């Protein structure tokens, strides 16, 4: 585990909140992984595409992707119709 990952795990254990931008909206969420943040924001179980600081994050990597204060998260869902 890296130092940043250790720090993140410590923050999550303490229940610390961080400030992030989600779809260009300022939000406060519990520190954790991208998967944790998606659950906290109500996206748990939904099929969505995610990006962290402009980089695509595949679903299989979200649980291992730490989120830090100041990060920019984009969450996109598919729409039907045309």
N, CA, C and O atoms as a CHARMM CRD file, in Angstrom:
* protein
*
  328
    1    1 UNK  N      0.83800  -1.17100   0.00000 PROA 1      0.00000
    2    1 UNK  CA     0.00000   0.00000   0.00000 PROA 1      0.00000
    3    1 UNK  C      0.88600   1.23800   0.00000 PROA 1      0.00000
    4    1 UNK  O      1.89400   1.27700   0.70500 PROA 1      0.00000
    5    2 UNK  N      0.51900   2.26100  -0.79100 PROA 2      0.00000
    6    2 UNK  CA     1.30400   3.48600  -0.83400 PROA 2      0.00000
    7    2 UNK  C      0.96200   4.35800   0.35000 PROA 2      0.00000
    8    2 UNK  O     -0.02900   4.12400   1.04200 PROA 2      0.00000
    9    3 UNK  N      1.78800   5.36900   0.58200 PROA 3      0.00000
   10    3 UNK  CA     1.53800   6.29800   1.68100 PROA 3      0.00000
   11    3 UNK  C      0.19400   7.01000   1.51500 PROA 3      0.00000
   12    3 UNK  O     -0.55400   7.17600   2.47800 PROA 3      0.00000
   13    4 UNK  N     -0.10400   7.43000   0.27500 PROA 4      0.00000
   14    4 UNK  CA    -1.37800   8.10200   0.01700 PROA 4      0.00000
   15    4 UNK  C     -2.54500   7.17000   0.30000 PROA 4      0.00000
   16    4 UNK  O     -3.56200   7.59600   0.84700 PROA 4      0.00000
   17    5 UNK  N     -2.40600   5.89700  -0.07100 PROA 5      0.00000
   18    5 UNK  CA    -3.46500   4.93000   0.19600 PROA 5      0.00000
   19    5 UNK  C     -3.61000   4.70500   1.69000 PROA 5      0.00000
   20    5 UNK  O     -4.73000   4.59100   2.18900 PROA 5      0.00000
   21    6 UNK  N     -2.49600   4.64000   2.41500 PROA 6      0.00000
   22    6 UNK  CA    -2.54400   4.50200   3.87400 PROA 6      0.00000
   23    6 UNK  C     -3.23300   5.69900   4.51200 PROA 6      0.00000
   24    6 UNK  O     -4.05700   5.53800   5.41100 PROA 6      0.00000
   25    7 UNK  N     -2.89400   6.91900   4.04300 PROA 7      0.00000
   26    7 UNK  CA    -3.52800   8.12600   4.56900 PROA 7      0.00000
   27    7 UNK  C     -5.02200   8.10000   4.30800 PROA 7      0.00000
   28    7 UNK  O     -5.81400   8.46700   5.17600 PROA 7      0.00000
   29    8 UNK  N     -5.41200   7.66700   3.10900 PROA 8      0.00000
   30    8 UNK  CA    -6.82300   7.58900   2.74200 PROA 8      0.00000
   31    8 UNK  C     -7.55000   6.60100   3.62700 PROA 8      0.00000
   32    8 UNK  O     -8.65600   6.87900   4.09000 PROA 8      0.00000
   33    9 UNK  N     -6.94600   5.45300   3.86800 PROA 9      0.00000
   34    9 UNK  CA    -7.56300   4.45100   4.73700 PROA 9      0.00000
   35    9 UNK  C     -7.73400   5.00800   6.14300 PROA 9      0.00000
   36    9 UNK  O     -8.74800   4.75000   6.79200 PROA 9      0.00000
   37   10 UNK  N     -6.76300   5.76300   6.61600 PROA 10     0.00000
   38   10 UNK  CA    -6.86500   6.37500   7.94200 PROA 10     0.00000
   39   10 UNK  C     -7.99900   7.39500   7.98500 PROA 10     0.00000
   40   10 UNK  O     -8.76000   7.43800   8.95200 PROA 10     0.00000
   41   11 UNK  N     -8.11700   8.22200   6.93200 PROA 11     0.00000
   42   11 UNK  CA    -9.19500   9.20400   6.86800 PROA 11     0.00000
   43   11 UNK  C    -10.55100   8.52300   6.88400 PROA 11     0.00000
   44   11 UNK  O    -11.45900   8.95600   7.59400 PROA 11     0.00000
   45   12 UNK  N    -10.69400   7.45700   6.10400 PROA 12     0.00000
   46   12 UNK  CA   -11.96900   6.74300   6.03900 PROA 12     0.00000
   47   12 UNK  C    -12.30600   6.12900   7.39500 PROA 12     0.00000
   48   12 UNK  O    -13.46400   6.14500   7.81400 PROA 12     0.00000
   49   13 UNK  N    -11.30400   5.59100   8.07800 PROA 13     0.00000
   50   13 UNK  CA   -11.53600   4.98200   9.38400 PROA 13     0.00000
   51   13 UNK  C    -11.99100   6.02100  10.40200 PROA 13     0.00000
   52   13 UNK  O    -12.76100   5.71200  11.31100 PROA 13     0.00000
   53   14 UNK  N    -11.51300   7.25000  10.24700 PROA 14     0.00000
   54   14 UNK  CA   -11.90800   8.32800  11.16300 PROA 14     0.00000
   55   14 UNK  C    -13.22000   8.97700  10.73800 PROA 14     0.00000
   56   14 UNK  O    -13.74300   9.82800  11.45800 PROA 14     0.00000
   57   15 UNK  N    -13.76300   8.59200   9.58200 PROA 15     0.00000
   58   15 UNK  CA   -15.00800   9.17400   9.10900 PROA 15     0.00000
   59   15 UNK  C    -14.83200  10.58200   8.58300 PROA 15     0.00000
   60   15 UNK  O    -15.78700  11.35800   8.56500 PROA 15     0.00000
   61   16 UNK  N    -13.62900  10.92500   8.15400 PROA 16     0.00000
   62   16 UNK  CA   -13.34400  12.26600   7.66800 PROA 16     0.00000
   63   16 UNK  C    -14.03300  12.52700   6.33900 PROA 16     0.00000
   64   16 UNK  O    -14.08200  11.65500   5.47200 PROA 16     0.00000
   65   17 UNK  N    -14.56200  13.73000   6.18600 PROA 17     0.00000
   66   17 UNK  CA   -15.15600  14.13400   4.92600 PROA 17     0.00000
   67   17 UNK  C    -14.14500  14.94500   4.13500 PROA 17     0.00000
   68   17 UNK  O    -13.29400  15.63300   4.69700 PROA 17     0.00000
   69   18 UNK  N    -14.25800  14.84700   2.81200 PROA 18     0.00000
   70   18 UNK  CA   -13.40500  15.60300   1.91700 PROA 18     0.00000
   71   18 UNK  C    -14.27300  16.39000   0.94900 PROA 18     0.00000
   72   18 UNK  O    -15.44500  16.06600   0.75800 PROA 18     0.00000
   73   19 UNK  N    -13.70400  17.42000   0.33800 PROA 19     0.00000
   74   19 UNK  CA   -14.40300  18.22000  -0.66500 PROA 19     0.00000
   75   19 UNK  C    -13.96700  17.77700  -2.04500 PROA 19     0.00000
   76   19 UNK  O    -12.77300  17.73800  -2.34300 PROA 19     0.00000
   77   20 UNK  N    -14.93000  17.44400  -2.88800 PROA 20     0.00000
   78   20 UNK  CA   -14.65900  17.04800  -4.26400 PROA 20     0.00000
   79   20 UNK  C    -15.63900  17.77000  -5.17900 PROA 20     0.00000
   80   20 UNK  O    -16.61400  18.36000  -4.71400 PROA 20     0.00000
   81   21 UNK  N    -15.37800  17.71900  -6.46100 PROA 21     0.00000
   82   21 UNK  CA   -16.29700  18.23900  -7.46200 PROA 21     0.00000
   83   21 UNK  C    -16.90600  17.04300  -8.18500 PROA 21     0.00000
   84   21 UNK  O    -16.18000  16.20900  -8.72500 PROA 21     0.00000
   85   22 UNK  N    -18.22900  16.95500  -8.19800 PROA 22     0.00000
   86   22 UNK  CA   -18.92500  15.87100  -8.88700 PROA 22     0.00000
   87   22 UNK  C    -19.78300  16.49100  -9.97300 PROA 22     0.00000
   88   22 UNK  O    -20.73000  17.22700  -9.69300 PROA 22     0.00000
   89   23 UNK  N    -19.43900  16.18400 -11.22000 PROA 23     0.00000
   90   23 UNK  CA   -20.13900  16.77500 -12.36300 PROA 23     0.00000
   91   23 UNK  C    -20.20800  18.29700 -12.21900 PROA 23     0.00000
   92   23 UNK  O    -21.25200  18.91300 -12.43900 PROA 23     0.00000
   93   24 UNK  N    -19.07300  18.88400 -11.84700 PROA 24     0.00000
   94   24 UNK  CA   -18.88100  20.33500 -11.70600 PROA 24     0.00000
   95   24 UNK  C    -19.65100  20.94200 -10.53000 PROA 24     0.00000
   96   24 UNK  O    -19.82300  22.16000 -10.47000 PROA 24     0.00000
   97   25 UNK  N    -20.11000  20.11500  -9.60600 PROA 25     0.00000
   98   25 UNK  CA   -20.81800  20.59400  -8.41400 PROA 25     0.00000
   99   25 UNK  C    -20.00800  20.24000  -7.17300 PROA 25     0.00000
  100   25 UNK  O    -19.62600  19.08400  -6.99000 PROA 25     0.00000
  101   26 UNK  N    -19.74500  21.22500  -6.32400 PROA 26     0.00000
  102   26 UNK  CA   -18.98500  20.98200  -5.09600 PROA 26     0.00000
  103   26 UNK  C    -19.78900  20.07800  -4.16200 PROA 26     0.00000
  104   26 UNK  O    -20.97100  20.31500  -3.91300 PROA 26     0.00000
  105   27 UNK  N    -19.13200  19.04800  -3.65600 PROA 27     0.00000
  106   27 UNK  CA   -19.77300  18.10100  -2.74200 PROA 27     0.00000
  107   27 UNK  C    -18.81400  17.74500  -1.62700 PROA 27     0.00000
  108   27 UNK  O    -17.59800  17.80800  -1.80600 PROA 27     0.00000
  109   28 UNK  N    -19.35900  17.36600  -0.45900 PROA 28     0.00000
  110   28 UNK  CA   -18.57400  16.83300   0.65100 PROA 28     0.00000
  111   28 UNK  C    -18.97000  15.37700   0.79800 PROA 28     0.00000
  112   28 UNK  O    -20.15100  15.05200   0.90900 PROA 28     0.00000
  113   29 UNK  N    -17.97800  14.50800   0.79600 PROA 29     0.00000
  114   29 UNK  CA   -18.22100  13.06600   0.88900 PROA 29     0.00000
  115   29 UNK  C    -17.22900  12.45800   1.86100 PROA 29     0.00000
  116   29 UNK  O    -16.19000  13.04900   2.15200 PROA 29     0.00000
  117   30 UNK  N    -17.55400  11.27300   2.36200 PROA 30     0.00000
  118   30 UNK  CA   -16.61900  10.55300   3.20700 PROA 30     0.00000
  119   30 UNK  C    -15.41700  10.11200   2.39000 PROA 30     0.00000
  120   30 UNK  O    -15.55800   9.67300   1.24900 PROA 30     0.00000
  121   31 UNK  N    -14.23900  10.23000   2.97600 PROA 31     0.00000
  122   31 UNK  CA   -13.02200   9.79100   2.28700 PROA 31     0.00000
  123   31 UNK  C    -13.10500   8.30400   2.01800 PROA 31     0.00000
  124   31 UNK  O    -13.61500   7.54500   2.84300 PROA 31     0.00000
  125   32 UNK  N    -12.61200   7.89200   0.88200 PROA 32     0.00000
  126   32 UNK  CA   -12.61900   6.47700   0.54000 PROA 32     0.00000
  127   32 UNK  C    -12.25500   6.28800  -0.90800 PROA 32     0.00000
  128   32 UNK  O    -11.61000   7.13700  -1.52300 PROA 32     0.00000
  129   33 UNK  N    -12.67900   5.16200  -1.44500 PROA 33     0.00000
  130   33 UNK  CA   -12.41000   4.85500  -2.85000 PROA 33     0.00000
  131   33 UNK  C    -13.48300   5.49900  -3.72900 PROA 33     0.00000
  132   33 UNK  O    -14.49800   5.99000  -3.23600 PROA 33     0.00000
  133   34 UNK  N    -13.23800   5.48600  -5.02500 PROA 34     0.00000
  134   34 UNK  CA   -14.23500   5.98800  -5.96200 PROA 34     0.00000
  135   34 UNK  C    -15.52300   5.18400  -5.84200 PROA 34     0.00000
  136   34 UNK  O    -16.61100   5.74900  -5.94700 PROA 34     0.00000
  137   35 UNK  N    -15.42100   3.88400  -5.62400 PROA 35     0.00000
  138   35 UNK  CA   -16.60900   3.04800  -5.43400 PROA 35     0.00000
  139   35 UNK  C    -17.39700   3.49900  -4.20500 PROA 35     0.00000
  140   35 UNK  O    -18.62500   3.56700  -4.25000 PROA 35     0.00000
  141   36 UNK  N    -16.70000   3.80600  -3.10700 PROA 36     0.00000
  142   36 UNK  CA   -17.36000   4.28600  -1.88600 PROA 36     0.00000
  143   36 UNK  C    -18.09700   5.59600  -2.14400 PROA 36     0.00000
  144   36 UNK  O    -19.22800   5.78300  -1.69400 PROA 36     0.00000
  145   37 UNK  N    -17.44900   6.49200  -2.86700 PROA 37     0.00000
  146   37 UNK  CA   -18.04500   7.79700  -3.15800 PROA 37     0.00000
  147   37 UNK  C    -19.29600   7.62200  -4.00800 PROA 37     0.00000
  148   37 UNK  O    -20.30100   8.29000  -3.76700 PROA 37     0.00000
  149   38 UNK  N    -19.25100   6.72700  -5.00800 PROA 38     0.00000
  150   38 UNK  CA   -20.42800   6.50800  -5.84800 PROA 38     0.00000
  151   38 UNK  C    -21.60600   5.99500  -5.03500 PROA 38     0.00000
  152   38 UNK  O    -22.74100   6.42000  -5.25600 PROA 38     0.00000
  153   39 UNK  N    -21.35300   5.08800  -4.09800 PROA 39     0.00000
  154   39 UNK  CA   -22.42100   4.58600  -3.23200 PROA 39     0.00000
  155   39 UNK  C    -22.98500   5.73000  -2.39100 PROA 39     0.00000
  156   39 UNK  O    -24.20200   5.87400  -2.27700 PROA 39     0.00000
  157   40 UNK  N    -22.11300   6.53800  -1.80800 PROA 40     0.00000
  158   40 UNK  CA   -22.54500   7.65800  -0.96400 PROA 40     0.00000
  159   40 UNK  C    -23.37800   8.67400  -1.74500 PROA 40     0.00000
  160   40 UNK  O    -24.25000   9.33300  -1.17900 PROA 40     0.00000
  161   41 UNK  N    -23.10900   8.79900  -3.04200 PROA 41     0.00000
  162   41 UNK  CA   -23.83700   9.75800  -3.88300 PROA 41     0.00000
  163   41 UNK  C    -25.10300   9.16800  -4.48900 PROA 41     0.00000
  164   41 UNK  O    -25.81800   9.85700  -5.21600 PROA 41     0.00000
  165   42 UNK  N    -25.39100   7.89200  -4.19800 PROA 42     0.00000
  166   42 UNK  CA   -26.61700   7.27000  -4.69400 PROA 42     0.00000
  167   42 UNK  C    -26.47800   6.57700  -6.03100 PROA 42     0.00000
  168   42 UNK  O    -27.48700   6.22900  -6.64500 PROA 42     0.00000
  169   43 UNK  N    -25.24800   6.36300  -6.50600 PROA 43     0.00000
  170   43 UNK  CA   -25.02800   5.68100  -7.77800 PROA 43     0.00000
  171   43 UNK  C    -24.75500   4.18800  -7.59800 PROA 43     0.00000
  172   43 UNK  O    -24.53700   3.48500  -8.58500 PROA 43     0.00000
  173   44 UNK  N    -24.76100   3.69600  -6.37900 PROA 44     0.00000
  174   44 UNK  CA   -24.45500   2.29000  -6.12200 PROA 44     0.00000
  175   44 UNK  C    -25.34700   1.36400  -6.92800 PROA 44     0.00000
  176   44 UNK  O    -26.57000   1.50200  -6.89600 PROA 44     0.00000
  177   45 UNK  N    -24.75200   0.41800  -7.65400 PROA 45     0.00000
  178   45 UNK  CA   -25.51100  -0.55500  -8.42900 PROA 45     0.00000
  179   45 UNK  C    -25.92100  -0.08200  -9.81000 PROA 45     0.00000
  180   45 UNK  O    -26.36600  -0.89100 -10.62500 PROA 45     0.00000
  181   46 UNK  N    -25.78600   1.20100 -10.09600 PROA 46     0.00000
  182   46 UNK  CA   -26.14500   1.71300 -11.41700 PROA 46     0.00000
  183   46 UNK  C    -24.98700   1.53000 -12.39300 PROA 46     0.00000
  184   46 UNK  O    -23.82200   1.57700 -12.00000 PROA 46     0.00000
  185   47 UNK  N    -25.30900   1.32300 -13.64700 PROA 47     0.00000
  186   47 UNK  CA   -24.28600   1.24800 -14.69700 PROA 47     0.00000
  187   47 UNK  C    -23.94800   2.67400 -15.12700 PROA 47     0.00000
  188   47 UNK  O    -24.73800   3.33400 -15.80200 PROA 47     0.00000
  189   48 UNK  N    -22.77300   3.13500 -14.73000 PROA 48     0.00000
  190   48 UNK  CA   -22.32800   4.47700 -15.06700 PROA 48     0.00000
  191   48 UNK  C    -20.88500   4.42300 -15.54400 PROA 48     0.00000
  192   48 UNK  O    -20.16600   3.46200 -15.27200 PROA 48     0.00000
  193   49 UNK  N    -20.47000   5.45600 -16.25400 PROA 49     0.00000
  194   49 UNK  CA   -19.07300   5.64000 -16.62300 PROA 49     0.00000
  195   49 UNK  C    -18.50800   6.68400 -15.67300 PROA 49     0.00000
  196   49 UNK  O    -19.20200   7.63100 -15.30100 PROA 49     0.00000
  197   50 UNK  N    -17.25100   6.51500 -15.28000 PROA 50     0.00000
  198   50 UNK  CA   -16.64100   7.44200 -14.33700 PROA 50     0.00000
  199   50 UNK  C    -15.28700   7.92900 -14.83000 PROA 50     0.00000
  200   50 UNK  O    -14.56200   7.22600 -15.53400 PROA 50     0.00000
  201   51 UNK  N    -14.97500   9.15900 -14.43400 PROA 51     0.00000
  202   51 UNK  CA   -13.65600   9.73100 -14.68000 PROA 51     0.00000
  203   51 UNK  C    -13.22400  10.42900 -13.40500 PROA 51     0.00000
  204   51 UNK  O    -14.03400  11.04400 -12.71100 PROA 51     0.00000
  205   52 UNK  N    -11.94500  10.32800 -13.10800 PROA 52     0.00000
  206   52 UNK  CA   -11.36300  10.99300 -11.94400 PROA 52     0.00000
  207   52 UNK  C    -10.26300  11.90500 -12.45700 PROA 52     0.00000
  208   52 UNK  O     -9.27700  11.44500 -13.03200 PROA 52     0.00000
  209   53 UNK  N    -10.44100  13.19900 -12.24400 PROA 53     0.00000
  210   53 UNK  CA    -9.48000  14.20300 -12.71400 PROA 53     0.00000
  211   53 UNK  C     -9.19900  14.06300 -14.20800 PROA 53     0.00000
  212   53 UNK  O     -8.05800  14.18300 -14.65300 PROA 53     0.00000
  213   54 UNK  N    -10.26200  13.80800 -14.97300 PROA 54     0.00000
  214   54 UNK  CA   -10.16100  13.74500 -16.42200 PROA 54     0.00000
  215   54 UNK  C     -9.72000  12.41300 -16.99100 PROA 54     0.00000
  216   54 UNK  O     -9.61900  12.27000 -18.21000 PROA 54     0.00000
  217   55 UNK  N     -9.45300  11.42900 -16.13400 PROA 55     0.00000
  218   55 UNK  CA    -9.01300  10.10800 -16.59400 PROA 55     0.00000
  219   55 UNK  C    -10.11700   9.07700 -16.36100 PROA 55     0.00000
  220   55 UNK  O    -10.63000   8.95200 -15.24900 PROA 55     0.00000
  221   56 UNK  N    -10.48000   8.34200 -17.40800 PROA 56     0.00000
  222   56 UNK  CA   -11.49500   7.30000 -17.30200 PROA 56     0.00000
  223   56 UNK  C    -11.07500   6.26100 -16.26800 PROA 56     0.00000
  224   56 UNK  O     -9.92000   5.83400 -16.23700 PROA 56     0.00000
  225   57 UNK  N    -12.03600   5.85400 -15.40900 PROA 57     0.00000
  226   57 UNK  CA   -11.78200   4.79700 -14.42700 PROA 57     0.00000
  227   57 UNK  C    -12.78100   3.67400 -14.68200 PROA 57     0.00000
  228   57 UNK  O    -13.97900   3.85000 -14.46300 PROA 57     0.00000
  229   58 UNK  N    -12.29200   2.50700 -15.14800 PROA 58     0.00000
  230   58 UNK  CA   -13.20800   1.39000 -15.39800 PROA 58     0.00000
  231   58 UNK  C    -13.83000   0.87500 -14.10200 PROA 58     0.00000
  232   58 UNK  O    -13.24700   1.00600 -13.02600 PROA 58     0.00000
  233   59 UNK  N    -15.00100   0.29700 -14.21900 PROA 59     0.00000
  234   59 UNK  CA   -15.73400  -0.20400 -13.05400 PROA 59     0.00000
  235   59 UNK  C    -14.87600  -1.12400 -12.19000 PROA 59     0.00000
  236   59 UNK  O    -14.92600  -1.03500 -10.96300 PROA 59     0.00000
  237   60 UNK  N    -14.10500  -1.99100 -12.79700 PROA 60     0.00000
  238   60 UNK  CA   -13.29900  -2.96200 -12.04900 PROA 60     0.00000
  239   60 UNK  C    -12.19400  -2.30100 -11.21900 PROA 60     0.00000
  240   60 UNK  O    -11.63100  -2.94600 -10.33500 PROA 60     0.00000
  241   61 UNK  N    -11.87400  -1.04500 -11.48100 PROA 61     0.00000
  242   61 UNK  CA   -10.79100  -0.36300 -10.76100 PROA 61     0.00000
  243   61 UNK  C    -11.29500   0.63200  -9.71100 PROA 61     0.00000
  244   61 UNK  O    -10.49100   1.19400  -8.96700 PROA 61     0.00000
  245   62 UNK  N    -12.59500   0.85500  -9.63800 PROA 62     0.00000
  246   62 UNK  CA   -13.13300   1.88500  -8.73800 PROA 62     0.00000
  247   62 UNK  C    -12.85400   1.60500  -7.27000 PROA 62     0.00000
  248   62 UNK  O    -12.55300   2.53100  -6.51800 PROA 62     0.00000
  249   63 UNK  N    -12.94700   0.35200  -6.84600 PROA 63     0.00000
  250   63 UNK  CA   -12.72400   0.01900  -5.43400 PROA 63     0.00000
  251   63 UNK  C    -11.26900   0.24400  -5.02200 PROA 63     0.00000
  252   63 UNK  O    -10.98100   0.43200  -3.84000 PROA 63     0.00000
  253   64 UNK  N    -10.36200   0.22600  -5.98000 PROA 64     0.00000
  254   64 UNK  CA    -8.93500   0.41600  -5.70200 PROA 64     0.00000
  255   64 UNK  C     -8.44500   1.81900  -6.04900 PROA 64     0.00000
  256   64 UNK  O     -7.24500   2.08700  -5.99100 PROA 64     0.00000
  257   65 UNK  N     -9.36200   2.71400  -6.40800 PROA 65     0.00000
  258   65 UNK  CA    -9.00400   4.07000  -6.80200 PROA 65     0.00000
  259   65 UNK  C     -9.34400   5.04100  -5.68400 PROA 65     0.00000
  260   65 UNK  O    -10.51800   5.33800  -5.46100 PROA 65     0.00000
  261   66 UNK  N     -8.32400   5.54800  -4.96900 PROA 66     0.00000
  262   66 UNK  CA    -8.59100   6.47500  -3.87000 PROA 66     0.00000
  263   66 UNK  C     -9.04000   7.84100  -4.37700 PROA 66     0.00000
  264   66 UNK  O     -8.61400   8.29100  -5.44100 PROA 66     0.00000
  265   67 UNK  N     -9.89400   8.48600  -3.61400 PROA 67     0.00000
  266   67 UNK  CA   -10.36400   9.83200  -3.92200 PROA 67     0.00000
  267   67 UNK  C     -9.84500  10.75500  -2.82200 PROA 67     0.00000
  268   67 UNK  O     -9.94400  10.44500  -1.63500 PROA 67     0.00000
  269   68 UNK  N     -9.29100  11.89300  -3.23700 PROA 68     0.00000
  270   68 UNK  CA    -8.71900  12.84500  -2.29300 PROA 68     0.00000
  271   68 UNK  C     -9.42900  14.19000  -2.41200 PROA 68     0.00000
  272   68 UNK  O    -10.06800  14.48400  -3.42200 PROA 68     0.00000
  273   69 UNK  N     -9.30700  14.98900  -1.37700 PROA 69     0.00000
  274   69 UNK  CA    -9.89300  16.32200  -1.38200 PROA 69     0.00000
  275   69 UNK  C     -9.39000  17.09500  -2.59600 PROA 69     0.00000
  276   69 UNK  O     -8.19800  17.08000  -2.90200 PROA 69     0.00000
  277   70 UNK  N    -10.30600  17.76800  -3.28100 PROA 70     0.00000
  278   70 UNK  CA    -9.95900  18.55400  -4.45700 PROA 70     0.00000
  279   70 UNK  C    -10.09300  17.80000  -5.76600 PROA 70     0.00000
  280   70 UNK  O     -9.97700  18.40400  -6.83200 PROA 70     0.00000
  281   71 UNK  N    -10.33700  16.48900  -5.71600 PROA 71     0.00000
  282   71 UNK  CA   -10.47600  15.70200  -6.94100 PROA 71     0.00000
  283   71 UNK  C    -11.74300  16.10100  -7.69800 PROA 71     0.00000
  284   71 UNK  O    -12.72800  16.55300  -7.11400 PROA 71     0.00000
  285   72 UNK  N    -11.68200  15.91800  -9.02000 PROA 72     0.00000
  286   72 UNK  CA   -12.83200  16.15400  -9.89800 PROA 72     0.00000
  287   72 UNK  C    -13.35100  14.80800 -10.37900 PROA 72     0.00000
  288   72 UNK  O    -12.61500  14.03800 -10.99600 PROA 72     0.00000
  289   73 UNK  N    -14.60900  14.52500 -10.10100 PROA 73     0.00000
  290   73 UNK  CA   -15.25000  13.26300 -10.48800 PROA 73     0.00000
  291   73 UNK  C    -16.35200  13.57100 -11.49500 PROA 73     0.00000
  292   73 UNK  O    -17.16400  14.47600 -11.30400 PROA 73     0.00000
  293   74 UNK  N    -16.35500  12.79600 -12.56700 PROA 74     0.00000
  294   74 UNK  CA   -17.43900  12.88500 -13.55000 PROA 74     0.00000
  295   74 UNK  C    -18.15900  11.54100 -13.54800 PROA 74     0.00000
  296   74 UNK  O    -17.53000  10.48400 -13.58600 PROA 74     0.00000
  297   75 UNK  N    -19.48700  11.59900 -13.50300 PROA 75     0.00000
  298   75 UNK  CA   -20.31600  10.39000 -13.53000 PROA 75     0.00000
  299   75 UNK  C    -21.31600  10.56300 -14.67300 PROA 75     0.00000
  300   75 UNK  O    -22.10100  11.51100 -14.69200 PROA 75     0.00000
  301   76 UNK  N    -21.27200   9.63400 -15.61600 PROA 76     0.00000
  302   76 UNK  CA   -22.14700   9.69300 -16.78400 PROA 76     0.00000
  303   76 UNK  C    -22.95900   8.41600 -16.88200 PROA 76     0.00000
  304   76 UNK  O    -22.43000   7.32000 -16.70000 PROA 76     0.00000
  305   77 UNK  N    -24.25100   8.56000 -17.17200 PROA 77     0.00000
  306   77 UNK  CA   -25.09600   7.38200 -17.37300 PROA 77     0.00000
  307   77 UNK  C    -25.63600   7.39700 -18.78600 PROA 77     0.00000
  308   77 UNK  O    -25.81400   8.45900 -19.38300 PROA 77     0.00000
  309   78 UNK  N    -25.89800   6.21000 -19.31900 PROA 78     0.00000
  310   78 UNK  CA   -26.43800   6.07500 -20.67100 PROA 78     0.00000
  311   78 UNK  C    -27.89400   6.52800 -20.69200 PROA 78     0.00000
  312   78 UNK  O    -28.61900   6.38500 -19.70800 PROA 78     0.00000
  313   79 UNK  N    -28.29800   7.06500 -21.81100 PROA 79     0.00000
  314   79 UNK  CA   -29.69800   7.46300 -21.98000 PROA 79     0.00000
  315   79 UNK  C    -30.26000   6.74400 -23.18600 PROA 79     0.00000
  316   79 UNK  O    -29.56500   6.52200 -24.17800 PROA 79     0.00000
  317   80 UNK  N    -31.52500   6.38400 -23.09000 PROA 80     0.00000
  318   80 UNK  CA   -32.18000   5.73100 -24.21500 PROA 80     0.00000
  319   80 UNK  C    -32.87500   6.78600 -25.06600 PROA 80     0.00000
  320   80 UNK  O    -33.16600   7.89100 -24.60900 PROA 80     0.00000
  321   81 UNK  N    -33.12500   6.42000 -26.28700 PROA 81     0.00000
  322   81 UNK  CA   -33.82500   7.33300 -27.17600 PROA 81     0.00000
  323   81 UNK  C    -32.85000   8.03900 -28.10400 PROA 81     0.00000
  324   81 UNK  O    -31.65600   7.73700 -28.12100 PROA 81     0.00000
  325   82 UNK  N    -33.36300   8.96200 -28.85600 PROA 82     0.00000
  326   82 UNK  CA   -32.47100   9.63500 -29.78700 PROA 82     0.00000
  327   82 UNK  C    -33.03700  10.78600 -30.39600 PROA 82     0.00000
  328   82 UNK  O    -32.38100  11.44300 -31.20400 PROA 82     0.00000
